[in-house]
Structures are given as C-alpha cells and as structure tokens.
Amino acid sequence: MDGKLRKNIKIGALVDIVLKKDQRTGKLTRGHVKRLLTNSPSHPHGIKVMLVEGDQVGRVQQIVDEA
C-alpha cells in the first residue's frame, strides 16, 4: 500500500521507509511505526514517521502487508 496518505498508516504498522541519509540511494529501512510526524493528510514524498526500532525517522515508501 502507498505511504503518501496519512490515513493509510497506523501506529504499529510494518512499513518500509527512506531515512534522510539514504534519500540519494533510495535504501529502504523496515520497521514498525511509533509516531506519525507529518500533520497534513498527504505528502508527495511519503508521510514522515518515527520507527520503534532505534527511533529512526524517515518517509514511508510502502506499507508492508503482515498477512
């Protein structure tokens, strides 16, 4: 699922994000959402979140289906 809409992202969801330092390479980091940092309903580069794992901050590229 797309990470550009805030309504699609829930606390605790498993997501792939791009950290600020990895924006040039596009390297993805996987983790669980701790906090939503973007207040607007959408963002063209992805909603900014903080992960539970290491308090890393980045923009959601993809929401992983844990089924």
N, C-alpha and C positions, 0 to 999 in steps of 0.2 A: 504494500500500500504506500501511497505517496506521502512524504513528510512535509509537504508545503502548506497543509491545512492544520491549524491548531486543534480543531475538533476531532481529528483522527488519532491524536496522540494522548494516551492516558498514562498517569503515574504508574510505574511498574512495568510498562510495556517494553518488550525487547526491540531495540532499534539499532540501525547502523548509522553512525554519524561521521562527519568530517570535522576533525579538530582544526583550529586556526592554523597550526603549524603544518598541517597536511593538505591545505587547500590547493596548493600548486600541484601536488602529486595525485590528489583525489583518494588517498589511502583511507579506508573505512575502519572505524573502531566500533565494536559491538558492545552493547551494554544495556542496562535497564534504566529507565527514566526515573530520576529522583525529583527533579523540578523542571517546570516549563518556564523559560526565561523570556520568550517572546510574548508580548501582550496583545499584538494585533492578531486578527483571525487567520491571516495567511501571510506568507513571506516567499518571494520568488526563489530564494536560495535555500529554503528549508527553515523550519521552526527551531530556534535555539533552545537547547536543553542542557541540564546537568545530569550526568550519569551517577548511579550509586557507586560504581566501580571507580575509585580514585577521584571522585568529584571532578571528572573531566567534563569540559564544556565544548559543545560543537553544534552544528546544524544537522538536523535529521535528513538523511537522504532516502531512507527506506525503513518501513516498519516491518519487522520480521514476524511471520506467522508461526506461533509456537505450537501449532496443532500436531 
